[in-house]
């Protein structure tokens, strides 16, 4: 058996590499730089951790977030690997102790933030040790065209060039377009790197888009149906986070919150409550999640639509990291689209201050194009996974069978009368001398006396209140259908307005019917995967995991993932030899926790 496979089994408890892992490892061990784009859950960390164990000297891992460093180091130590981190959470004395122990050879991996590269004490440390590899995690942060640009990442190439002997350099990210990959190669000054872009398809994830009349009601049902599971609810704004977290807590859901407006200490406490499953539901903006290595997230719900497919893929991908079945559900509403478009058009003027006016305009248009792609994902028909993978340049041979598009049936619904009223309303608003967007037309049809409706006298139109019972979501489906058929146009840039075309006349005057396909409720294809383990034994093993974690002040998932616990439930090991055959259990974990696990299994079997 090759040395890397022996190490994989001893330290990580697996007998075989996942697709592409060994390819990356082989190139790094041969001394070649690597750029790898691998989705969340594909096992990126093993790709540099195995070479780090095999190469002489220390591997420096450059990471953007304190939480990522802490989780990775905790997991490595649980597996018996010498690792440490240096960041602002440590005191000066603690950091000095890590450097002292590192110089003495206590660690094979040291995690740092890019800003650390510029500190004199760390630079002196690097002159004392042998650095075998520099690994850049979340490497898309180096590119201003990535979705999370960090200027401090630009320091990395200069640091590597300043070392006495250039180490091998590896760069990893979960999502990167061709342009971002080009920036990574150039800005990190990779030397003839081996480039690997793996499949973005994560078959264990179920994808669904809902268009609920009431988002709060839909969210409560989704979370209640998953009581006891760990999940993340993403919101577009801090205000949404506060409101949604309060809603869940009022209804007895153990939720906490995270956004950039909270004090640092509160963010830290709330994140720890989530990691330790004291509060298994996290409500957050996109400020939360990058680098959160929590393997037992069973679902991710987007209360609002994200601005682009890359952000959605990365955020949704925080579910099911251990390979277990998990749900990714997006609650789409037309207001999300309007708000994001407004933010793109009227965003922070400080953003991209280093860009030229032409580059800023190109960036704005690119973001609007990305938003259009995200809208098509939410509103189109067919396989959701197929549409998502197309964005990343990947094609499915056939529909996935594990998304709401594949699993939901459709029925044709006659909406001719509703369409006539909507078209007629657009005509009458225009005849009144105004060009109106969706929001104003909808307000008139719903009979809402908003400020604009009253001020413009549109409450006196014959179409005022004709569709009083219909929601914005319902009207949006109708508008989309009319637009797809070329009967309506949305013109204008910052605030698109509705206009009729000649094609609308047959429907408007009753000579042609209009139907829409309405999706029937879908059921996830994988509930059997989740229920395969006996819930009694699974709960007991989770309780054991929690107790073991509390003793060491580490999250339970760092000791055993949900996938490991389900495998134990399936195979029911009663001896150490049988336990060591469980995938994901390292030698160190079997030695440290094996008898505790076996005692729970034996007691369970004795009751049968």
C-alpha positions, 0 to 999 in steps of 0.5 A, spaced: 500 500 500 502 506 498 505 511 503 499 516 502 494 511 503 497 508 509 497 515 512 490 516 510 487 510 513 491 511 520 490 519 521 483 519 517 480 512 518 479 512 510 481 506 506 481 510 499 481 517 496 475 520 494 476 522 486 481 527 484 485 527 491 490 522 490 492 526 483 493 533 487 497 529 492 502 526 487 503 532 484 505 536 490 509 530 493 513 531 486 514 538 487 509 541 483 505 547 484 497 546 484 491 550 483 485 545 485 478 547 484 474 542 488 467 543 491 465 544 499 465 537 501 470 534 496 476 533 501 480 539 499 484 539 506 486 532 505 489 534 499 494 538 503 494 535 509 497 528 507 503 531 503 504 536 509 505 529 513 510 526 508 514 532 506 520 534 511 519 541 514 512 545 516 506 546 511 504 553 512 496 554 511 494 561 509 486 562 511 482 568 511 478 566 518 479 565 525 474 560 525 476 556 519 483 555 523 481 553 529 476 548 526 481 545 522 487 544 528 482 541 532 480 536 527 487 535 526 489 534 533 483 529 534 486 525 529 493 525 532 497 530 528 501 536 530 498 542 528 497 549 531 494 556 529 496 563 530 491 569 530 488 575 533 485 570 538 491 568 541 495 573 546 502 575 545 505 570 550 500 564 546 503 566 539 510 566 542 509 559 545 506 556 538 513 559 535 517 556 540 514 549 539 514 550 532 521 552 531 522 545 536 519 541 530 512 540 534 508 541 528 507 539 521 502 544 519 501 551 522 495 555 520 495 563 519 492 569 516 495 573 510 496 579 515 501 575 519 506 574 513 508 581 514 509 581 522 517 581 524 516 576 529 513 571 524 518 573 519 524 571 523 521 564 525 520 563 518 528 564 517 529 558 523 525 553 520 524 549 513 518 550 510 516 545 505 509 547 502 505 554 503 498 552 502 493 558 500 486 556 502 480 560 499 484 562 494 479 566 490 480 571 495 486 573 491 482 576 485 477 582 485 473 578 481 472 573 486 466 573 490 470 575 497 476 579 495 481 580 500 487 585 499 491 582 504 492 575 500 496 580 495 502 579 500 503 572 499 507 572 493 512 577 495 512 572 502 514 566 498 519 570 494 523 572 500 524 565 503 531 562 502 528 556 499 522 556 495 517 551 497 511 548 493 505 552 493 498 549 493 492 553 492 485 551 493 478 554 492 471 551 492 468 556 486 472 559 481 471 562 474 476 561 468 477 569 470 478 568 477 483 562 476 487 566 471 488 571 477 490 566 482 495 563 477 498 570 476 497 574 483 500 568 487 505 567 482 504 559 481 510 556 477 507 552 472 502 549 476 498 543 475 490 545 475 485 541 477 477 543 476 473 537 479 465 536 478 461 541 482 456 535 482 454 533 490 449 528 489 448 528 497 444 534 496 437 535 495 435 542 491 429 545 492 426 552 490 419 554 493 415 561 492 411 561 498 405 566 499 408 567 506 415 566 507 415 566 515 410 560 515 414 556 510 420 557 514 417 555 520 414 549 517 421 547 514 425 548 520 419 544 525 420 538 520 427 538 521 427 539 529 433 536 532 437 537 526 443 542 525 441 548 519 443 555 517 438 560 515 441 565 510 438 572 509 440 578 505 440 583 510 442 584 517 434 586 519 432 580 516 437 576 520 434 580 526 427 579 524 427 571 522 431 569 528 426 573 533 421 569 529 424 562 530 425 563 537 418 566 539 416 559 536 420 555 540 426 554 535 433 554 539 436 559 534 442 564 534 444 569 529 450 572 526 451 578 522 457 584 521 453 589 525 453 585 532 459 586 537 465 581 536 464 577 543 457 576 541 458 573 534 464 569 537 459 566 542 453 565 537 458 561 533 460 557 538 453 556 540 452 553 533 458 549 533 457 546 539 449 544 538 447 548 544 443 552 538 443 548 532 439 553 528 444 559 525 440 565 522 445 569 518 448 574 513 453 571 508 458 574 513 457 567 516 460 560 513 466 561 509 471 556 513 466 553 518 468 546 518 461 543 521 460 537 518 453 535 521 449 541 518 443 537 515 440 543 511 441 550 509 435 554 507 435 561 504 430 566 506 432 570 501 435 569 494 443 570 493 445 575 488 449 570 484 450 563 483 457 562 486 455 565 493 449 560 493 453 554 491 458 556 496 453 557 502 448 551 500 454 547 500 455 548 507 450 542 508 452 535 508 459 536 508 460 529 511 457 526 505 450 525 509 444 527 505 442 534 506 437 539 504 438 546 500 432 550 500 431 557 497 425 561 498 424 565 492 420 572 492 420 578 487 422 583 492 429 579 493 430 581 486 428 588 486 432 589 492 439 586 490 438 590 483 437 596 487 444 595 491 448 593 485 445 600 481 446 604 488 452 600 492 457 603 496 461 608 492 467 606 496 467 599 493 472 598 487 475 605 489 481 602 486 478 601 479 477 605 473 470 608 472 470 603 466 472 597 470 467 599 475 461 599 470 464 592 467 463 590 474 456 592 475 454 589 468 457 583 470 453 583 477 447 584 473 448 578 469 449 574 475 443 576 478 439 574 471 442 567 471 440 567 479 433 569 477 433 564 471 435 558 476 429 560 481 424 561 476 425 556 470 423 549 470 426 543 469 432 540 473 435 545 478 442 541 479 442 541 471 441 549 471 446 550 476 452 545 473 451 549 467 453 555 470 460 552 472 461 549 465 459 542 467 453 538 463 449 532 466 448 527 462 440 526 465 436 530 470 439 528 477 432 526 480 434 529 487 431 536 486 424 539 486 424 540 479 425 533 477 421 530 483 415 535 482 409 534 477 406 540 474 399 541 472 397 546 467 393 552 470 388 557 465 390 564 467 387 568 461 383 572 466 388 574 470 393 575 464 387 580 461 387 584 468 394 585 468 395 587 461 389 592 461 392 595 468 399 596 464 395 599 458 391 604 463 397 606 467 400 608 461 394 612 458 394 616 465 401 618 463 406 614 467 410 608 465 410 603 471 414 598 473 412 591 477 411 594 484 406 600 482 402 595 477 401 590 482 399 595 487 394 598 483 391 591 481 391 589 489 388 595 491 393 598 495 393 605 496 400 606 497 403 613 497 405 613 489 398 610 487 394 615 491 399 621 489 398 619 481 391 618 482 391 611 480 386 608 485 381 611 480 383 606 474 378 601 473 383 596 474 384 598 481 383 592 486 381 587 480 386 582 483 386 584 490 387 576 493 393 575 489 400 575 492 406 579 489 409 571 488 403 569 484 403 576 480 410 575 478 409 568 475 404 571 471 408 576 469 414 572 467 409 567 463 407 573 459 414 576 458 417 569 456 411 569 450 413 576 448 407 579 450 410 584 455 417 587 455 421 590 461 425 596 459 430 600 462 436 599 466 435 601 474 428 601 474 425 596 469 418 598 466 413 594 463 410 595 456 405 591 452 407 588 445 403 587 439 403 579 441 399 581 447 393 583 443 390 576 442 390 574 450 388 581 452 381 581 447 380 574 449 382 570 442 387 566 445 388 562 452 394 563 457 396 557 461 402 556 466 405 550 469 404 550 476 409 545 480 406 540 485 409 539 492 415 535 491 418 530 496 426 529 497 428 523 494 433 521 500 429 521 506 430 513 506 438 515 507 437 519 513 432 514 516 436 508 515 440 509 522 435 506 528 434 513 531 434 510 538 442 508 537 443 514 533 441 519 539 445 515 544 451 516 540 450 523 539 449 524 546 456 520 547 459 525 542 456 531 546 459 528 552 466 527 549 466 534 546 464 537 553 470 534 556 475 537 551 471 543 550 471 541 542 465 541 538 462 534 537 462 533 530 470 534 531 470 527 534 465 523 530 461 526 524 454 524 523 456 520 517 460 516 522 455 515 527 450 512 521 455 507 519 456 505 526 448 504 527 448 500 520 454 495 522 453 495 530 461 493 531 462 490 538 470 489 538 475 494 536 477 490 530 470 491 527 470 498 530 477 500 526 473 498 519 468 504 520 470 509 515 472 516 518 475 513 524 482 514 525 487 510 529 487 515 534 480 516 535 479 508 536 484 508 541 481 514 545 474 513 544 473 506 542 471 503 548 466 508 550 462 507 543 463 499 544 459 500 550 453 504 547 453 499 542 453 493 546 448 496 551 443 497 545 444 490 542 442 487 549 436 491 549 434 488 543 
